[in-house]
Amino acid sequence: MKGKFLIFLILFFSSCDTIVKKKVSSDAILQEELEAFNWNDVDVYPSFSSCDEALSKEDKKICFQNVLTDYIFKNLSKETLVVTKAINDTLLINFEVSKDGKLSILDISSNDLVREEIPQLDSLIYKTLDSLPIIYPATKRGQQVKTQFKLPIVIKVD
Protein backbone atom coordinates (compact mmCIF):
# COMPACT_ATOMS: atom_id res chain seq x y z
CA MET A 1 0.00 0.00 0.00
CA LYS A 2 2.86 2.32 0.89
CA GLY A 3 4.45 1.66 -2.55
CA LYS A 4 1.23 2.53 -4.37
CA PHE A 5 0.90 5.73 -2.38
CA LEU A 6 4.49 6.68 -3.23
CA ILE A 7 3.92 6.01 -6.94
CA PHE A 8 0.72 8.05 -6.78
CA LEU A 9 2.53 11.01 -5.19
CA ILE A 10 5.34 10.87 -7.78
CA LEU A 11 2.83 10.78 -10.66
CA PHE A 12 0.74 13.51 -9.08
CA PHE A 13 3.59 15.95 -8.65
CA SER A 14 5.22 15.19 -11.98
CA SER A 15 1.93 15.64 -13.88
CA CYS A 16 1.48 19.14 -12.43
CA ASP A 17 4.46 20.30 -14.50
CA THR A 18 2.67 19.34 -17.72
CA ILE A 19 -0.34 21.51 -16.94
CA VAL A 20 0.77 25.01 -17.81
CA LYS A 21 -1.75 27.76 -17.67
CA LYS A 22 -1.07 30.57 -20.04
CA LYS A 23 -2.36 33.93 -18.94
CA VAL A 24 -3.61 35.90 -21.93
CA SER A 25 -4.45 39.57 -21.66
CA SER A 26 -7.61 41.04 -23.15
CA ASP A 27 -5.44 43.21 -25.43
CA ALA A 28 -3.81 40.10 -26.91
CA ILE A 29 -7.21 38.52 -27.53
CA LEU A 30 -8.46 41.71 -29.15
CA GLN A 31 -5.38 41.95 -31.36
CA GLU A 32 -5.78 38.33 -32.45
CA GLU A 33 -9.45 38.93 -33.32
CA LEU A 34 -8.62 42.10 -35.27
CA GLU A 35 -6.00 40.27 -37.32
CA ALA A 36 -8.44 37.46 -38.15
CA PHE A 37 -11.29 39.87 -38.90
CA ASN A 38 -12.05 40.45 -42.61
CA TRP A 39 -12.77 44.17 -42.84
CA ASN A 40 -13.67 44.05 -46.55
CA ASP A 41 -16.61 41.69 -46.30
CA VAL A 42 -20.01 41.88 -44.63
CA ASP A 43 -22.21 39.14 -43.26
CA VAL A 44 -25.37 40.49 -44.95
CA TYR A 45 -25.41 42.93 -47.88
CA PRO A 46 -27.74 45.91 -47.99
CA SER A 47 -31.14 44.98 -49.33
CA PHE A 48 -34.61 46.10 -50.24
CA SER A 49 -37.75 44.46 -48.87
CA SER A 50 -38.21 42.67 -52.21
CA CYS A 51 -34.88 40.89 -51.64
CA ASP A 52 -36.01 39.12 -48.47
CA GLU A 53 -36.70 35.90 -50.38
CA ALA A 54 -33.05 35.58 -51.40
CA LEU A 55 -31.43 33.06 -49.10
CA SER A 56 -27.73 33.22 -49.78
CA LYS A 57 -25.46 36.17 -49.20
CA GLU A 58 -24.51 36.37 -52.88
CA ASP A 59 -28.18 36.18 -53.95
CA LYS A 60 -29.02 39.13 -51.71
CA LYS A 61 -26.15 41.14 -53.20
CA ILE A 62 -27.30 40.38 -56.75
CA CYS A 63 -30.92 41.18 -55.85
CA PHE A 64 -29.89 44.53 -54.32
CA GLN A 65 -27.89 45.48 -57.42
CA ASN A 66 -30.68 44.38 -59.78
CA VAL A 67 -33.39 46.28 -57.91
CA LEU A 68 -31.23 49.40 -57.81
CA THR A 69 -30.34 49.14 -61.52
CA ASP A 70 -33.97 48.51 -62.52
CA TYR A 71 -35.12 51.47 -60.45
CA ILE A 72 -32.60 53.76 -62.14
CA PHE A 73 -33.55 52.49 -65.62
CA LYS A 74 -37.29 52.87 -65.02
CA ASN A 75 -36.92 56.43 -63.81
CA LEU A 76 -34.45 57.46 -66.51
CA SER A 77 -36.64 55.96 -69.23
CA LYS A 78 -39.40 58.40 -68.23
CA GLU A 79 -37.14 61.29 -69.20
CA THR A 80 -36.95 62.61 -72.73
CA LEU A 81 -33.32 62.79 -73.76
CA VAL A 82 -32.30 64.40 -77.02
CA VAL A 83 -28.84 63.58 -78.35
CA THR A 84 -27.03 64.38 -81.57
CA LYS A 85 -24.76 61.32 -81.52
CA ALA A 86 -25.46 57.71 -80.70
CA ILE A 87 -24.26 56.70 -77.25
CA ASN A 88 -23.36 53.21 -76.11
CA ASP A 89 -21.34 53.56 -72.91
CA THR A 90 -21.20 52.38 -69.32
CA LEU A 91 -21.47 54.76 -66.37
CA LEU A 92 -19.89 53.74 -63.14
CA ILE A 93 -21.76 54.97 -60.07
CA ASN A 94 -19.76 54.79 -56.87
CA PHE A 95 -22.11 55.02 -53.91
CA GLU A 96 -22.32 54.35 -50.20
CA VAL A 97 -25.09 52.91 -48.07
CA SER A 98 -24.81 54.26 -44.53
CA LYS A 99 -25.45 52.19 -41.44
CA ASP A 100 -28.82 53.96 -41.29
CA GLY A 101 -29.73 52.78 -44.81
CA LYS A 102 -29.20 56.13 -46.53
CA LEU A 103 -27.78 55.91 -50.04
CA SER A 104 -25.40 58.64 -51.16
CA ILE A 105 -23.56 58.94 -54.45
CA LEU A 106 -19.83 59.43 -54.07
CA ASP A 107 -18.96 59.70 -57.77
CA ILE A 108 -20.38 59.15 -61.24
CA SER A 109 -17.80 58.24 -63.87
CA SER A 110 -18.61 58.60 -67.54
CA ASN A 111 -16.77 59.55 -70.68
CA ASP A 112 -16.72 62.99 -72.28
CA LEU A 113 -19.24 62.06 -75.00
CA VAL A 114 -21.89 61.16 -72.44
CA ARG A 115 -21.25 64.36 -70.48
CA GLU A 116 -21.40 66.41 -73.66
CA GLU A 117 -24.56 64.79 -75.04
CA ILE A 118 -26.46 64.42 -71.75
CA PRO A 119 -25.14 67.12 -69.41
CA GLN A 120 -28.12 66.71 -67.06
CA LEU A 121 -27.52 62.96 -66.59
CA ASP A 122 -25.84 63.30 -63.19
CA SER A 123 -28.69 65.41 -61.81
CA LEU A 124 -31.24 62.94 -63.22
CA ILE A 125 -29.49 60.07 -61.43
CA TYR A 126 -29.36 62.04 -58.17
CA LYS A 127 -33.07 62.86 -58.53
CA THR A 128 -33.89 59.20 -59.22
CA LEU A 129 -32.00 57.93 -56.19
CA ASP A 130 -33.68 60.47 -53.89
CA SER A 131 -36.95 58.55 -54.15
CA LEU A 132 -35.61 55.03 -53.56
CA PRO A 133 -37.60 52.61 -51.41
CA ILE A 134 -36.29 51.81 -47.91
CA ILE A 135 -32.83 50.24 -47.89
CA TYR A 136 -31.90 47.86 -45.11
CA PRO A 137 -28.20 48.42 -44.32
CA ALA A 138 -25.48 45.80 -44.42
CA THR A 139 -24.55 44.00 -41.23
CA LYS A 140 -21.29 42.66 -39.87
CA ARG A 141 -21.44 40.51 -36.75
CA GLY A 142 -24.96 41.72 -36.03
CA GLN A 143 -24.04 45.41 -36.27
CA GLN A 144 -25.25 47.70 -39.04
CA VAL A 145 -22.31 48.98 -41.08
CA LYS A 146 -21.78 51.31 -44.00
CA THR A 147 -20.80 49.82 -47.34
CA GLN A 148 -19.55 51.13 -50.65
CA PHE A 149 -20.45 49.78 -54.06
CA LYS A 150 -19.69 50.46 -57.68
CA LEU A 151 -22.65 49.95 -59.93
CA PRO A 152 -22.20 49.87 -63.72
CA ILE A 153 -25.08 51.34 -65.72
CA VAL A 154 -25.18 50.86 -69.49
CA ILE A 155 -26.37 53.95 -71.37
CA LYS A 156 -27.53 53.22 -74.89
CA VAL A 157 -29.20 56.01 -76.86
CA ASP A 158 -29.67 55.91 -80.63
ChimeraX commands (.cxc) that place a marker at each C-alpha (Angstrom):
marker #1 position 0.00,0.00,0.00 radius 0.5
marker #1 position 2.86,2.32,0.89 radius 0.5
marker #1 position 4.45,1.66,-2.55 radius 0.5
marker #1 position 1.23,2.53,-4.37 radius 0.5
marker #1 position 0.90,5.73,-2.38 radius 0.5
marker #1 position 4.49,6.68,-3.23 radius 0.5
marker #1 position 3.92,6.01,-6.94 radius 0.5
marker #1 position 0.72,8.05,-6.78 radius 0.5
marker #1 position 2.53,11.01,-5.19 radius 0.5
marker #1 position 5.34,10.87,-7.78 radius 0.5
marker #1 position 2.83,10.78,-10.66 radius 0.5
marker #1 position 0.74,13.51,-9.08 radius 0.5
marker #1 position 3.59,15.95,-8.65 radius 0.5
marker #1 position 5.22,15.19,-11.98 radius 0.5
marker #1 position 1.93,15.64,-13.88 radius 0.5
marker #1 position 1.48,19.14,-12.43 radius 0.5
marker #1 position 4.46,20.30,-14.50 radius 0.5
marker #1 position 2.67,19.34,-17.72 radius 0.5
marker #1 position -0.34,21.51,-16.94 radius 0.5
marker #1 position 0.77,25.01,-17.81 radius 0.5
marker #1 position -1.75,27.76,-17.67 radius 0.5
marker #1 position -1.07,30.57,-20.04 radius 0.5
marker #1 position -2.36,33.93,-18.94 radius 0.5
marker #1 position -3.61,35.90,-21.93 radius 0.5
marker #1 position -4.45,39.57,-21.66 radius 0.5
marker #1 position -7.61,41.04,-23.15 radius 0.5
marker #1 position -5.44,43.21,-25.43 radius 0.5
marker #1 position -3.81,40.10,-26.91 radius 0.5
marker #1 position -7.21,38.52,-27.53 radius 0.5
marker #1 position -8.46,41.71,-29.15 radius 0.5
marker #1 position -5.38,41.95,-31.36 radius 0.5
marker #1 position -5.78,38.33,-32.45 radius 0.5
marker #1 position -9.45,38.93,-33.32 radius 0.5
marker #1 position -8.62,42.10,-35.27 radius 0.5
marker #1 position -6.00,40.27,-37.32 radius 0.5
marker #1 position -8.44,37.46,-38.15 radius 0.5
marker #1 position -11.29,39.87,-38.90 radius 0.5
marker #1 position -12.05,40.45,-42.61 radius 0.5
marker #1 position -12.77,44.17,-42.84 radius 0.5
marker #1 position -13.67,44.05,-46.55 radius 0.5
marker #1 position -16.61,41.69,-46.30 radius 0.5
marker #1 position -20.01,41.88,-44.63 radius 0.5
marker #1 position -22.21,39.14,-43.26 radius 0.5
marker #1 position -25.37,40.49,-44.95 radius 0.5
marker #1 position -25.41,42.93,-47.88 radius 0.5
marker #1 position -27.74,45.91,-47.99 radius 0.5
marker #1 position -31.14,44.98,-49.33 radius 0.5
marker #1 position -34.61,46.10,-50.24 radius 0.5
marker #1 position -37.75,44.46,-48.87 radius 0.5
marker #1 position -38.21,42.67,-52.21 radius 0.5
marker #1 position -34.88,40.89,-51.64 radius 0.5
marker #1 position -36.01,39.12,-48.47 radius 0.5
marker #1 position -36.70,35.90,-50.38 radius 0.5
marker #1 position -33.05,35.58,-51.40 radius 0.5
marker #1 position -31.43,33.06,-49.10 radius 0.5
marker #1 position -27.73,33.22,-49.78 radius 0.5
marker #1 position -25.46,36.17,-49.20 radius 0.5
marker #1 position -24.51,36.37,-52.88 radius 0.5
marker #1 position -28.18,36.18,-53.95 radius 0.5
marker #1 position -29.02,39.13,-51.71 radius 0.5
marker #1 position -26.15,41.14,-53.20 radius 0.5
marker #1 position -27.30,40.38,-56.75 radius 0.5
marker #1 position -30.92,41.18,-55.85 radius 0.5
marker #1 position -29.89,44.53,-54.32 radius 0.5
marker #1 position -27.89,45.48,-57.42 radius 0.5
marker #1 position -30.68,44.38,-59.78 radius 0.5
marker #1 position -33.39,46.28,-57.91 radius 0.5
marker #1 position -31.23,49.40,-57.81 radius 0.5
marker #1 position -30.34,49.14,-61.52 radius 0.5
marker #1 position -33.97,48.51,-62.52 radius 0.5
marker #1 position -35.12,51.47,-60.45 radius 0.5
marker #1 position -32.60,53.76,-62.14 radius 0.5
marker #1 position -33.55,52.49,-65.62 radius 0.5
marker #1 position -37.29,52.87,-65.02 radius 0.5
marker #1 position -36.92,56.43,-63.81 radius 0.5
marker #1 position -34.45,57.46,-66.51 radius 0.5
marker #1 position -36.64,55.96,-69.23 radius 0.5
marker #1 position -39.40,58.40,-68.23 radius 0.5
marker #1 position -37.14,61.29,-69.20 radius 0.5
marker #1 position -36.95,62.61,-72.73 radius 0.5
marker #1 position -33.32,62.79,-73.76 radius 0.5
marker #1 position -32.30,64.40,-77.02 radius 0.5
marker #1 position -28.84,63.58,-78.35 radius 0.5
marker #1 position -27.03,64.38,-81.57 radius 0.5
marker #1 position -24.76,61.32,-81.52 radius 0.5
marker #1 position -25.46,57.71,-80.70 radius 0.5
marker #1 position -24.26,56.70,-77.25 radius 0.5
marker #1 position -23.36,53.21,-76.11 radius 0.5
marker #1 position -21.34,53.56,-72.91 radius 0.5
marker #1 position -21.20,52.38,-69.32 radius 0.5
marker #1 position -21.47,54.76,-66.37 radius 0.5
marker #1 position -19.89,53.74,-63.14 radius 0.5
marker #1 position -21.76,54.97,-60.07 radius 0.5
marker #1 position -19.76,54.79,-56.87 radius 0.5
marker #1 position -22.11,55.02,-53.91 radius 0.5
marker #1 position -22.32,54.35,-50.20 radius 0.5
marker #1 position -25.09,52.91,-48.07 radius 0.5
marker #1 position -24.81,54.26,-44.53 radius 0.5
marker #1 position -25.45,52.19,-41.44 radius 0.5
marker #1 position -28.82,53.96,-41.29 radius 0.5
marker #1 position -29.73,52.78,-44.81 radius 0.5
marker #1 position -29.20,56.13,-46.53 radius 0.5
marker #1 position -27.78,55.91,-50.04 radius 0.5
marker #1 position -25.40,58.64,-51.16 radius 0.5
marker #1 position -23.56,58.94,-54.45 radius 0.5
marker #1 position -19.83,59.43,-54.07 radius 0.5
marker #1 position -18.96,59.70,-57.77 radius 0.5
marker #1 position -20.38,59.15,-61.24 radius 0.5
marker #1 position -17.80,58.24,-63.87 radius 0.5
marker #1 position -18.61,58.60,-67.54 radius 0.5
marker #1 position -16.77,59.55,-70.68 radius 0.5
marker #1 position -16.72,62.99,-72.28 radius 0.5
marker #1 position -19.24,62.06,-75.00 radius 0.5
marker #1 position -21.89,61.16,-72.44 radius 0.5
marker #1 position -21.25,64.36,-70.48 radius 0.5
marker #1 position -21.40,66.41,-73.66 radius 0.5
marker #1 position -24.56,64.79,-75.04 radius 0.5
marker #1 position -26.46,64.42,-71.75 radius 0.5
marker #1 position -25.14,67.12,-69.41 radius 0.5
marker #1 position -28.12,66.71,-67.06 radius 0.5
marker #1 position -27.52,62.96,-66.59 radius 0.5
marker #1 position -25.84,63.30,-63.19 radius 0.5
marker #1 position -28.69,65.41,-61.81 radius 0.5
marker #1 position -31.24,62.94,-63.22 radius 0.5
marker #1 position -29.49,60.07,-61.43 radius 0.5
marker #1 position -29.36,62.04,-58.17 radius 0.5
marker #1 position -33.07,62.86,-58.53 radius 0.5
marker #1 position -33.89,59.20,-59.22 radius 0.5
marker #1 position -32.00,57.93,-56.19 radius 0.5
marker #1 position -33.68,60.47,-53.89 radius 0.5
marker #1 position -36.95,58.55,-54.15 radius 0.5
marker #1 position -35.61,55.03,-53.56 radius 0.5
marker #1 position -37.60,52.61,-51.41 radius 0.5
marker #1 position -36.29,51.81,-47.91 radius 0.5
marker #1 position -32.83,50.24,-47.89 radius 0.5
marker #1 position -31.90,47.86,-45.11 radius 0.5
marker #1 position -28.20,48.42,-44.32 radius 0.5
marker #1 position -25.48,45.80,-44.42 radius 0.5
marker #1 position -24.55,44.00,-41.23 radius 0.5
marker #1 position -21.29,42.66,-39.87 radius 0.5
marker #1 position -21.44,40.51,-36.75 radius 0.5
marker #1 position -24.96,41.72,-36.03 radius 0.5
marker #1 position -24.04,45.41,-36.27 radius 0.5
marker #1 position -25.25,47.70,-39.04 radius 0.5
marker #1 position -22.31,48.98,-41.08 radius 0.5
marker #1 position -21.78,51.31,-44.00 radius 0.5
marker #1 position -20.80,49.82,-47.34 radius 0.5
marker #1 position -19.55,51.13,-50.65 radius 0.5
marker #1 position -20.45,49.78,-54.06 radius 0.5
marker #1 position -19.69,50.46,-57.68 radius 0.5
marker #1 position -22.65,49.95,-59.93 radius 0.5
marker #1 position -22.20,49.87,-63.72 radius 0.5
marker #1 position -25.08,51.34,-65.72 radius 0.5
marker #1 position -25.18,50.86,-69.49 radius 0.5
marker #1 position -26.37,53.95,-71.37 radius 0.5
marker #1 position -27.53,53.22,-74.89 radius 0.5
marker #1 position -29.20,56.01,-76.86 radius 0.5
marker #1 position -29.67,55.91,-80.63 radius 0.5
marker link #1:1,2 radius 0.2
marker link #1:2,3 radius 0.2
marker link #1:3,4 radius 0.2
marker link #1:4,5 radius 0.2
marker link #1:5,6 radius 0.2
marker link #1:6,7 radius 0.2
marker link #1:7,8 radius 0.2
marker link #1:8,9 radius 0.2
marker link #1:9,10 radius 0.2
marker link #1:10,11 radius 0.2
marker link #1:11,12 radius 0.2
marker link #1:12,13 radius 0.2
marker link #1:13,14 radius 0.2
marker link #1:14,15 radius 0.2
marker link #1:15,16 radius 0.2
marker link #1:16,17 radius 0.2
marker link #1:17,18 radius 0.2
marker link #1:18,19 radius 0.2
marker link #1:19,20 radius 0.2
marker link #1:20,21 radius 0.2
marker link #1:21,22 radius 0.2
marker link #1:22,23 radius 0.2
marker link #1:23,24 radius 0.2
marker link #1:24,25 radius 0.2
marker link #1:25,26 radius 0.2
marker link #1:26,27 radius 0.2
marker link #1:27,28 radius 0.2
marker link #1:28,29 radius 0.2
marker link #1:29,30 radius 0.2
marker link #1:30,31 radius 0.2
marker link #1:31,32 radius 0.2
marker link #1:32,33 radius 0.2
marker link #1:33,34 radius 0.2
marker link #1:34,35 radius 0.2
marker link #1:35,36 radius 0.2
marker link #1:36,37 radius 0.2
marker link #1:37,38 radius 0.2
marker link #1:38,39 radius 0.2
marker link #1:39,40 radius 0.2
marker link #1:40,41 radius 0.2
marker link #1:41,42 radius 0.2
marker link #1:42,43 radius 0.2
marker link #1:43,44 radius 0.2
marker link #1:44,45 radius 0.2
marker link #1:45,46 radius 0.2
marker link #1:46,47 radius 0.2
marker link #1:47,48 radius 0.2
marker link #1:48,49 radius 0.2
marker link #1:49,50 radius 0.2
marker link #1:50,51 radius 0.2
marker link #1:51,52 radius 0.2
marker link #1:52,53 radius 0.2
marker link #1:53,54 radius 0.2
marker link #1:54,55 radius 0.2
marker link #1:55,56 radius 0.2
marker link #1:56,57 radius 0.2
marker link #1:57,58 radius 0.2
marker link #1:58,59 radius 0.2
marker link #1:59,60 radius 0.2
marker link #1:60,61 radius 0.2
marker link #1:61,62 radius 0.2
marker link #1:62,63 radius 0.2
marker link #1:63,64 radius 0.2
marker link #1:64,65 radius 0.2
marker link #1:65,66 radius 0.2
marker link #1:66,67 radius 0.2
marker link #1:67,68 radius 0.2
marker link #1:68,69 radius 0.2
marker link #1:69,70 radius 0.2
marker link #1:70,71 radius 0.2
marker link #1:71,72 radius 0.2
marker link #1:72,73 radius 0.2
marker link #1:73,74 radius 0.2
marker link #1:74,75 radius 0.2
marker link #1:75,76 radius 0.2
marker link #1:76,77 radius 0.2
marker link #1:77,78 radius 0.2
marker link #1:78,79 radius 0.2
marker link #1:79,80 radius 0.2
marker link #1:80,81 radius 0.2
marker link #1:81,82 radius 0.2
marker link #1:82,83 radius 0.2
marker link #1:83,84 radius 0.2
marker link #1:84,85 radius 0.2
marker link #1:85,86 radius 0.2
marker link #1:86,87 radius 0.2
marker link #1:87,88 radius 0.2
marker link #1:88,89 radius 0.2
marker link #1:89,90 radius 0.2
marker link #1:90,91 radius 0.2
marker link #1:91,92 radius 0.2
marker link #1:92,93 radius 0.2
marker link #1:93,94 radius 0.2
marker link #1:94,95 radius 0.2
marker link #1:95,96 radius 0.2
marker link #1:96,97 radius 0.2
marker link #1:97,98 radius 0.2
marker link #1:98,99 radius 0.2
marker link #1:99,100 radius 0.2
marker link #1:100,101 radius 0.2
marker link #1:101,102 radius 0.2
marker link #1:102,103 radius 0.2
marker link #1:103,104 radius 0.2
marker link #1:104,105 radius 0.2
marker link #1:105,106 radius 0.2
marker link #1:106,107 radius 0.2
marker link #1:107,108 radius 0.2
marker link #1:108,109 radius 0.2
marker link #1:109,110 radius 0.2
marker link #1:110,111 radius 0.2
marker link #1:111,112 radius 0.2
marker link #1:112,113 radius 0.2
marker link #1:113,114 radius 0.2
marker link #1:114,115 radius 0.2
marker link #1:115,116 radius 0.2
marker link #1:116,117 radius 0.2
marker link #1:117,118 radius 0.2
marker link #1:118,119 radius 0.2
marker link #1:119,120 radius 0.2
marker link #1:120,121 radius 0.2
marker link #1:121,122 radius 0.2
marker link #1:122,123 radius 0.2
marker link #1:123,124 radius 0.2
marker link #1:124,125 radius 0.2
marker link #1:125,126 radius 0.2
marker link #1:126,127 radius 0.2
marker link #1:127,128 radius 0.2
marker link #1:128,129 radius 0.2
marker link #1:129,130 radius 0.2
marker link #1:130,131 radius 0.2
marker link #1:131,132 radius 0.2
marker link #1:132,133 radius 0.2
marker link #1:133,134 radius 0.2
marker link #1:134,135 radius 0.2
marker link #1:135,136 radius 0.2
marker link #1:136,137 radius 0.2
marker link #1:137,138 radius 0.2
marker link #1:138,139 radius 0.2
marker link #1:139,140 radius 0.2
marker link #1:140,141 radius 0.2
marker link #1:141,142 radius 0.2
marker link #1:142,143 radius 0.2
marker link #1:143,144 radius 0.2
marker link #1:144,145 radius 0.2
marker link #1:145,146 radius 0.2
marker link #1:146,147 radius 0.2
marker link #1:147,148 radius 0.2
marker link #1:148,149 radius 0.2
marker link #1:149,150 radius 0.2
marker link #1:150,151 radius 0.2
marker link #1:151,152 radius 0.2
marker link #1:152,153 radius 0.2
marker link #1:153,154 radius 0.2
marker link #1:154,155 radius 0.2
marker link #1:155,156 radius 0.2
marker link #1:156,157 radius 0.2
marker link #1:157,158 radius 0.2
view
